[in-house]
């Protein structure tokens, strides 16, 4: 993991000062007239996180000429949107832990957490509106619709063992990859880049986002809880059948399928231990297949970004694919 830490340090050094300005912008915009909203917003911000989305936007902006204050503002916008989705996701999934700490719904209750998430959404759009750019608003509105539709589709499929690879990829597109793509496109827009450049960067980031989520779902089966920052095996416990398990179920026998069905029905690992589920997934090469699929997306991302002229930001975006694929949390 030393190599991973080195890549991360190298990447974030390029935008460290900008990220500090982004954090300051979020802090400023997270102050509400209702104390609970301010407290929850600050709690989320202090929880850390990878800051991948604002970093992706800032690097894309610099690569295409630099968007100045507009890029800082939009980087804050995408991080606030991401924070809002995390709050809502934790309520929907009845999650207890986020980034190694109690999730907001545990500390403040579902009603307050949902309303705080709504407020963050609106505050992000208020900041975006200051750009007076219909392209930005169109992009963000379409993105938000995609993410909400993805969450609704996922809810419809909770507990189902009939999820196909195509169903899964559609969810990842809506819930994760679309936000990554929007970040890169917003970076290009803030620097006044041509539409062709914006589209190309969006394609790079979409592939990066697909790979990111696939690796995330693999880690739910393979990581240590202390490193991951949340309980391992959470997806299946919450009724979500992800790609490693989809691949395994294609080859599983009837007894193995009944074990998975038991966990989905019970919502816990009381009767079937998580280690038993891990054994099924490994036995049928579900993890290896999912990793190979993720690597396919990262290769496509590298191929796209390699078409841009070499510079520190282009190289950083290329290395970002390594960080996404090789991470342990």
C-alpha positions as a Markdown table, in Angstrom:
| # | Residue | x | y | z |
|---|---|---|---|---|
| 1 | Unk | 0.0 | 0.0 | 0.0 |
| 2 | Unk | 3.1 | 2.3 | 0.1 |
| 3 | Unk | 2.8 | 2.7 | -3.7 |
| 4 | Unk | -0.8 | 3.7 | -3.3 |
| 5 | Unk | 0.0 | 6.3 | -0.7 |
| 6 | Unk | 2.8 | 7.7 | -3.0 |
| 7 | Unk | 0.4 | 8.0 | -5.9 |
| 8 | Unk | -2.2 | 9.7 | -3.8 |
| 9 | Unk | 0.4 | 12.2 | -2.4 |
| 10 | Unk | 1.7 | 12.9 | -5.9 |
| 11 | Unk | -1.8 | 13.6 | -7.2 |
| 12 | Unk | -3.2 | 15.7 | -4.4 |
| 13 | Unk | 0.0 | 17.8 | -4.2 |
| 14 | Unk | -1.0 | 19.3 | -7.5 |
| 15 | Unk | -4.3 | 20.6 | -6.2 |
| 16 | Unk | -3.7 | 20.7 | -2.5 |
| 17 | Unk | -4.1 | 24.5 | -2.3 |
| 18 | Unk | -7.2 | 24.4 | -4.5 |
| 19 | Unk | -8.7 | 21.7 | -2.3 |
| 20 | Unk | -8.1 | 23.8 | 0.8 |
| 21 | Unk | -10.1 | 26.6 | -1.0 |
| 22 | Unk | -12.8 | 24.1 | -1.8 |
| 23 | Unk | -13.0 | 23.0 | 1.8 |
| 24 | Unk | -13.3 | 26.7 | 2.9 |
| 25 | Unk | -16.0 | 27.2 | 0.3 |
| 26 | Unk | -18.0 | 24.2 | 1.6 |
| 27 | Unk | -17.6 | 25.4 | 5.2 |
| 28 | Unk | -18.9 | 28.8 | 4.3 |
| 29 | Unk | -21.8 | 27.4 | 2.4 |
| 30 | Unk | -22.7 | 24.9 | 5.1 |
| 31 | Unk | -23.8 | 27.5 | 7.6 |
| 32 | Unk | -27.6 | 27.4 | 7.9 |
| 33 | Unk | -30.1 | 29.3 | 10.0 |
| 34 | Unk | -31.0 | 26.0 | 11.6 |
| 35 | Unk | -28.3 | 24.7 | 13.8 |
| 36 | Unk | -28.9 | 21.0 | 13.1 |
| 37 | Unk | -28.1 | 21.4 | 9.4 |
| 38 | Unk | -24.9 | 23.3 | 10.1 |
| 39 | Unk | -23.8 | 20.7 | 12.6 |
| 40 | Unk | -24.5 | 17.7 | 10.3 |
| 41 | Unk | -22.8 | 19.5 | 7.3 |
| 42 | Unk | -19.7 | 20.1 | 9.4 |
| 43 | Unk | -19.8 | 16.5 | 10.7 |
| 44 | Unk | -19.8 | 15.2 | 7.2 |
| 45 | Unk | -17.0 | 17.5 | 6.1 |
| 46 | Unk | -14.8 | 16.6 | 9.1 |
| 47 | Unk | -15.3 | 12.9 | 8.3 |
| 48 | Unk | -12.7 | 13.3 | 5.5 |
| 49 | Unk | -13.1 | 11.1 | 2.5 |
| 50 | Unk | -11.0 | 10.8 | -0.6 |
| 51 | Unk | -12.1 | 14.1 | -2.2 |
| 52 | Unk | -11.8 | 12.2 | -5.6 |
| 53 | Unk | -14.7 | 14.1 | -7.2 |
| 54 | Unk | -13.4 | 17.7 | -6.6 |
| 55 | Unk | -9.9 | 16.5 | -7.4 |
| 56 | Unk | -11.2 | 15.1 | -10.7 |
| 57 | Unk | -12.9 | 18.4 | -11.5 |
| 58 | Unk | -9.9 | 20.6 | -10.6 |
| 59 | Unk | -7.5 | 18.5 | -12.6 |
| 60 | Unk | -9.8 | 18.5 | -15.6 |
| 61 | Unk | -10.1 | 22.3 | -15.3 |
| 62 | Unk | -6.3 | 22.8 | -15.1 |
| 63 | Unk | -5.8 | 20.4 | -18.0 |
| 64 | Unk | -8.0 | 22.4 | -20.3 |
| 65 | Unk | -6.7 | 25.9 | -19.2 |
| 66 | Unk | -7.8 | 26.5 | -15.6 |
| 67 | Unk | -11.2 | 27.7 | -14.4 |
| 68 | Unk | -10.1 | 29.8 | -11.5 |
| 69 | Unk | -12.7 | 30.7 | -8.9 |
| 70 | Unk | -15.4 | 29.0 | -11.0 |
| 71 | Unk | -13.6 | 25.7 | -10.8 |
| 72 | Unk | -13.3 | 26.1 | -7.0 |
| 73 | Unk | -17.0 | 26.8 | -6.7 |
| 74 | Unk | -18.0 | 23.9 | -8.8 |
| 75 | Unk | -15.7 | 21.5 | -7.0 |
| 76 | Unk | -17.5 | 22.5 | -3.8 |
| 77 | Unk | -20.8 | 22.0 | -5.5 |
| 78 | Unk | -20.0 | 18.4 | -6.6 |
| 79 | Unk | -18.6 | 17.5 | -3.1 |
| 80 | Unk | -21.8 | 18.9 | -1.5 |
| 81 | Unk | -23.9 | 16.9 | -3.8 |
| 82 | Unk | -21.9 | 13.8 | -2.9 |
| 83 | Unk | -22.3 | 14.5 | 0.8 |
| 84 | Unk | -26.1 | 14.8 | 0.3 |
| 85 | Unk | -26.2 | 11.5 | -1.5 |
| 86 | Unk | -24.3 | 9.8 | 1.3 |
| 87 | Unk | -26.7 | 11.1 | 3.9 |
| 88 | Unk | -29.7 | 9.9 | 2.0 |
| 89 | Unk | -28.0 | 6.5 | 1.2 |
| 90 | Unk | -27.3 | 5.9 | 4.8 |
| 91 | Unk | -31.0 | 6.5 | 5.7 |
| 92 | Unk | -32.2 | 4.2 | 2.9 |
| 93 | Unk | -29.7 | 1.5 | 3.7 |
| 94 | Unk | -30.2 | 1.9 | 7.5 |
| 95 | Unk | -26.4 | 2.2 | 7.8 |
| 96 | Unk | -24.8 | 2.6 | 11.2 |
| 97 | Unk | -21.2 | 3.6 | 10.2 |
| 98 | Unk | -19.8 | 5.9 | 7.6 |
| 99 | Unk | -16.0 | 6.4 | 7.3 |
| 100 | Unk | -15.4 | 4.8 | 10.6 |
| 101 | Unk | -17.8 | 7.0 | 12.5 |
| 102 | Unk | -21.5 | 6.8 | 13.4 |
| 103 | Unk | -23.6 | 7.9 | 10.3 |
| 104 | Unk | -25.7 | 11.0 | 10.6 |
| 105 | Unk | -29.0 | 9.0 | 10.7 |
| 106 | Unk | -27.7 | 7.3 | 13.9 |
| 107 | Unk | -26.8 | 10.5 | 15.6 |
| 108 | Unk | -29.6 | 12.8 | 14.5 |
| 109 | Unk | -32.3 | 10.4 | 13.4 |
| 110 | Unk | -33.8 | 9.7 | 9.9 |
| 111 | Unk | -36.1 | 12.7 | 9.6 |
| 112 | Unk | -33.4 | 15.3 | 10.5 |
| 113 | Unk | -30.7 | 13.5 | 8.3 |
| 114 | Unk | -33.0 | 13.4 | 5.2 |
| 115 | Unk | -33.9 | 17.1 | 5.6 |
| 116 | Unk | -30.2 | 18.0 | 6.0 |
| 117 | Unk | -29.4 | 16.1 | 2.9 |
| 118 | Unk | -32.2 | 18.0 | 1.0 |
| 119 | Unk | -30.8 | 21.3 | 2.3 |
| 120 | Unk | -27.3 | 20.3 | 1.0 |
| 121 | Unk | -28.7 | 19.5 | -2.4 |
| 122 | Unk | -30.4 | 22.9 | -2.6 |
| 123 | Unk | -27.3 | 24.7 | -1.3 |
| 124 | Unk | -25.2 | 23.1 | -4.0 |
| 125 | Unk | -27.6 | 24.2 | -6.7 |
| 126 | Unk | -27.7 | 27.7 | -5.2 |
| 127 | Unk | -23.9 | 27.9 | -5.6 |
| 128 | Unk | -24.1 | 26.5 | -9.1 |
| 129 | Unk | -26.7 | 29.1 | -10.0 |
| 130 | Unk | -24.2 | 31.9 | -9.3 |
| 131 | Unk | -22.3 | 30.8 | -12.5 |
| 132 | Unk | -25.3 | 31.9 | -14.6 |
| 133 | Unk | -24.5 | 29.1 | -17.1 |
| 134 | Unk | -27.4 | 27.0 | -18.4 |
| 135 | Unk | -24.9 | 24.3 | -19.5 |
| 136 | Unk | -23.9 | 23.8 | -15.8 |
| 137 | Unk | -27.5 | 23.7 | -14.6 |
| 138 | Unk | -28.6 | 21.3 | -17.3 |
| 139 | Unk | -25.7 | 19.0 | -16.5 |
| 140 | Unk | -26.4 | 19.1 | -12.7 |
| 141 | Unk | -30.2 | 18.6 | -13.1 |
| 142 | Unk | -29.7 | 15.7 | -15.4 |
| 143 | Unk | -27.1 | 14.2 | -13.0 |
| 144 | Unk | -29.4 | 14.5 | -10.0 |
| 145 | Unk | -32.3 | 12.9 | -11.9 |
| 146 | Unk | -30.0 | 10.0 | -12.9 |
| 147 | Unk | -28.8 | 9.5 | -9.3 |
| 148 | Unk | -32.4 | 9.5 | -7.9 |
| 149 | Unk | -33.6 | 7.1 | -10.6 |
| 150 | Unk | -30.6 | 4.8 | -9.8 |
| 151 | Unk | -31.6 | 4.8 | -6.1 |
| 152 | Unk | -35.2 | 4.0 | -6.9 |
| 153 | Unk | -34.2 | 1.2 | -9.2 |
| 154 | Unk | -31.9 | -0.2 | -6.6 |
| 155 | Unk | -34.7 | -0.1 | -4.0 |
| 156 | Unk | -36.9 | -2.1 | -6.5 |
| 157 | Unk | -34.3 | -4.8 | -6.7 |
| 158 | Unk | -33.4 | -5.1 | -3.0 |
| 159 | Unk | -33.4 | -8.7 | -2.0 |
| 160 | Unk | -33.6 | -10.0 | -5.6 |
| 161 | Unk | -31.2 | -12.8 | -6.8 |
| 162 | Unk | -32.3 | -12.3 | -10.4 |
| 163 | Unk | -30.1 | -9.1 | -10.9 |
| 164 | Unk | -28.2 | -9.4 | -14.2 |
| 165 | Unk | -24.8 | -8.0 | -15.1 |
| 166 | Unk | -26.6 | -5.5 | -17.3 |
| 167 | Unk | -28.9 | -4.4 | -14.4 |
| 168 | Unk | -25.9 | -3.9 | -12.2 |
| 169 | Unk | -24.0 | -1.9 | -14.8 |
| 170 | Unk | -27.0 | 0.4 | -15.3 |
| 171 | Unk | -27.1 | 1.1 | -11.5 |
| 172 | Unk | -23.4 | 1.9 | -11.4 |
| 173 | Unk | -23.8 | 4.2 | -14.4 |
| 174 | Unk | -26.6 | 6.1 | -12.7 |
| 175 | Unk | -25.3 | 6.2 | -9.1 |
| 176 | Unk | -21.6 | 6.6 | -9.5 |
| 177 | Unk | -20.1 | 6.9 | -13.0 |
| 178 | Unk | -22.5 | 9.7 | -14.0 |
| 179 | Unk | -21.2 | 11.9 | -11.1 |
| 180 | Unk | -17.6 | 11.2 | -12.1 |
| 181 | Unk | -18.3 | 12.1 | -15.7 |
| 182 | Unk | -20.1 | 15.3 | -14.6 |
| 183 | Unk | -17.1 | 16.3 | -12.5 |
| 184 | Unk | -14.7 | 16.1 | -15.5 |
| 185 | Unk | -17.2 | 17.9 | -17.8 |
| 186 | Unk | -17.7 | 20.7 | -15.3 |
| 187 | Unk | -14.0 | 21.1 | -15.1 |
| 188 | Unk | -13.8 | 21.6 | -18.8 |
| 189 | Unk | -16.8 | 23.9 | -18.8 |
| 190 | Unk | -15.3 | 26.2 | -16.2 |
| 191 | Unk | -12.1 | 26.6 | -18.3 |
| 192 | Unk | -14.1 | 27.3 | -21.5 |
| 193 | Unk | -12.9 | 24.1 | -23.3 |
| 194 | Unk | -14.5 | 23.1 | -26.6 |
| 195 | Unk | -17.5 | 20.7 | -26.4 |
| 196 | Unk | -15.4 | 17.9 | -28.0 |
| 197 | Unk | -12.9 | 18.2 | -25.1 |
| 198 | Unk | -15.6 | 18.2 | -22.5 |
| 199 | Unk | -17.1 | 15.1 | -24.0 |
| 200 | Unk | -13.8 | 13.3 | -24.1 |
| 201 | Unk | -13.0 | 14.1 | -20.5 |
| 202 | Unk | -16.5 | 13.0 | -19.5 |
| 203 | Unk | -15.9 | 9.6 | -21.2 |
| 204 | Unk | -12.6 | 9.2 | -19.4 |
| 205 | Unk | -14.2 | 10.0 | -16.0 |
| 206 | Unk | -17.2 | 7.8 | -16.7 |
| 207 | Unk | -14.9 | 4.8 | -17.2 |
| 208 | Unk | -13.0 | 5.8 | -14.0 |
| 209 | Unk | -16.3 | 5.9 | -12.1 |
| 210 | Unk | -17.4 | 2.5 | -13.3 |
| 211 | Unk | -14.1 | 1.0 | -12.2 |
| 212 | Unk | -14.3 | 2.8 | -8.9 |
| 213 | Unk | -17.6 | 1.3 | -8.0 |
| 214 | Unk | -16.7 | -2.2 | -9.1 |
| 215 | Unk | -13.6 | -2.1 | -6.9 |
| 216 | Unk | -15.7 | -0.7 | -4.1 |
| 217 | Unk | -18.0 | -3.7 | -4.4 |
| 218 | Unk | -15.1 | -6.1 | -4.5 |
| 219 | Unk | -13.7 | -4.5 | -1.3 |
| 220 | Unk | -17.0 | -5.2 | 0.5 |
| 221 | Unk | -16.0 | -8.9 | 0.2 |
| 222 | Unk | -12.2 | -8.7 | 0.7 |
| 223 | Unk | -11.3 | -5.7 | 2.8 |
| 224 | Unk | -10.8 | -5.4 | 6.6 |
| 225 | Unk | -13.4 | -3.4 | 8.4 |
| 226 | Unk | -10.8 | -1.2 | 10.2 |
| 227 | Unk | -9.4 | -0.2 | 6.8 |
| 228 | Unk | -12.7 | 0.0 | 4.9 |
| 229 | Unk | -14.3 | 2.3 | 7.5 |
| 230 | Unk | -17.6 | 0.4 | 7.6 |
| 231 | Unk | -18.7 | -3.3 | 8.2 |
| 232 | Unk | -17.6 | -5.7 | 5.4 |
| 233 | Unk | -20.4 | -7.6 | 3.8 |
| 234 | Unk | -22.7 | -4.6 | 4.1 |
| 235 | Unk | -24.1 | -4.9 | 0.6 |
| 236 | Unk | -25.5 | -8.3 | 0.9 |
| 237 | Unk | -26.8 | -7.7 | 4.4 |
| 238 | Unk | -28.7 | -4.6 | 3.0 |
| 239 | Unk | -30.1 | -6.8 | 0.2 |
| 240 | Unk | -27.8 | -5.7 | -2.6 |
| 241 | Unk | -26.5 | -8.3 | -5.0 |
| 242 | Unk | -23.3 | -6.8 | -6.6 |
| 243 | Unk | -21.1 | -8.0 | -9.4 |
| 244 | Unk | -18.8 | -10.5 | -7.6 |
| 245 | Unk | -21.9 | -12.2 | -6.3 |
| 246 | Unk | -23.7 | -12.0 | -9.7 |
| 247 | Unk | -20.8 | -13.8 | -11.3 |
| 248 | Unk | -20.7 | -16.4 | -8.5 |
| 249 | Unk | -24.4 | -17.1 | -8.7 |
| 250 | Unk | -24.1 | -17.9 | -12.4 |
| 251 | Unk | -22.2 | -21.0 | -11.3 |
| 252 | Unk | -23.5 | -21.7 | -7.8 |
| 253 | Unk | -25.3 | -24.9 | -7.1 |
| 254 | Unk | -28.8 | -25.0 | -5.4 |
| 255 | Unk | -27.4 | -25.4 | -1.9 |
| 256 | Unk | -25.1 | -22.4 | -2.4 |
| 257 | Unk | -28.0 | -20.3 | -3.8 |
| 258 | Unk | -30.1 | -21.2 | -0.8 |
| 259 | Unk | -27.4 | -19.8 | 1.5 |
| 260 | Unk | -27.3 | -16.5 | -0.3 |
| 261 | Unk | -31.1 | -16.4 | -0.3 |
| 262 | Unk | -31.1 | -16.9 | 3.5 |
| 263 | Unk | -28.8 | -13.9 | 4.1 |
| 264 | Unk | -31.0 | -11.8 | 1.8 |
| 265 | Unk | -34.2 | -12.8 | 3.6 |
| 266 | Unk | -32.7 | -12.5 | 7.1 |
| 267 | Unk | -30.8 | -9.3 | 6.5 |
| 268 | Unk | -28.0 | -10.6 | 8.6 |
| 269 | Unk | -25.3 | -13.3 | 8.9 |
| 270 | Unk | -26.9 | -15.1 | 11.8 |
| 271 | Unk | -27.7 | -18.4 | 10.1 |
| 272 | Unk | -25.1 | -18.2 | 7.2 |
| 273 | Unk | -21.8 | -16.6 | 8.3 |
| 274 | Unk | -20.2 | -14.0 | 6.0 |
| 275 | Unk | -17.1 | -16.3 | 5.7 |
| 276 | Unk | -19.4 | -18.8 | 4.0 |
| 277 | Unk | -20.6 | -16.3 | 1.5 |
| 278 | Unk | -17.0 | -15.2 | 0.8 |
| 279 | Unk | -16.1 | -18.9 | 0.2 |
| 280 | Unk | -18.9 | -19.2 | -2.4 |
| 281 | Unk | -17.8 | -16.0 | -4.2 |
| 282 | Unk | -14.2 | -17.1 | -4.2 |
| 283 | Unk | -15.0 | -20.7 | -5.2 |
| 284 | Unk | -16.7 | -19.4 | -8.4 |
| 285 | Unk | -14.1 | -16.7 | -9.2 |
| 286 | Unk | -16.6 | -13.9 | -8.7 |
| 287 | Unk | -13.9 | -11.5 | -7.2 |
| 288 | Unk | -11.4 | -12.2 | -10.0 |
| 289 | Unk | -14.0 | -11.7 | -12.7 |
| 290 | Unk | -15.2 | -8.4 | -11.2 |
| 291 | Unk | -11.6 | -7.2 | -10.9 |
| 292 | Unk | -11.0 | -8.0 | -14.6 |
| 293 | Unk | -14.1 | -6.1 | -15.5 |
| 294 | Unk | -12.9 | -3.1 | -13.4 |
| 295 | Unk | -9.5 | -3.2 | -15.2 |
| 296 | Unk | -11.3 | -3.1 | -18.5 |
| 297 | Unk | -12.8 | 0.2 | -17.6 |
| 298 | Unk | -9.5 | 1.6 | -16.3 |
| 299 | Unk | -7.8 | 0.6 | -19.5 |
| 300 | Unk | -10.5 | 2.5 | -21.5 |
| 301 | Unk | -10.0 | 5.5 | -19.2 |
| 302 | Unk | -6.2 | 5.4 | -19.7 |
| 303 | Unk | -6.7 | 5.2 | -23.5 |
| 304 | Unk | -8.9 | 8.3 | -23.5 |
| 305 | Unk | -6.7 | 10.5 | -21.3 |
| 306 | Unk | -3.6 | 9.4 | -23.3 |
| 307 | Unk | -5.0 | 11.3 | -26.3 |
| 308 | Unk | -4.4 | 14.6 | -24.4 |
| 309 | Unk | -1.0 | 16.4 | -24.5 |
| 310 | Unk | 1.4 | 15.3 | -21.8 |
| 311 | Unk | 1.6 | 17.6 | -18.8 |
| 312 | Unk | 1.5 | 17.3 | -15.0 |
| 313 | Unk | -2.4 | 17.3 | -14.9 |
| 314 | Unk | -2.6 | 14.8 | -17.8 |
| 315 | Unk | -0.2 | 12.5 | -16.0 |
| 316 | Unk | -2.1 | 12.9 | -12.7 |
| 317 | Unk | -5.4 | 11.9 | -14.4 |
| 318 | Unk | -3.6 | 8.9 | -15.8 |
| 319 | Unk | -2.3 | 7.9 | -12.4 |
| 320 | Unk | -5.7 | 8.4 | -10.9 |
| 321 | Unk | -6.7 | 5.2 | -12.6 |
| 322 | Unk | -4.0 | 3.3 | -10.7 |
| 323 | Unk | -5.2 | 4.8 | -7.4 |
| 324 | Unk | -8.8 | 3.8 | -8.1 |
| 325 | Unk | -7.9 | 0.2 | -9.2 |
| 326 | Unk | -5.3 | -0.6 | -6.5 |
| 327 | Unk | -6.9 | 1.0 | -3.4 |
| 328 | Unk | -7.8 | -0.9 | -0.2 |
| 329 | Unk | -10.7 | 1.3 | 0.9 |
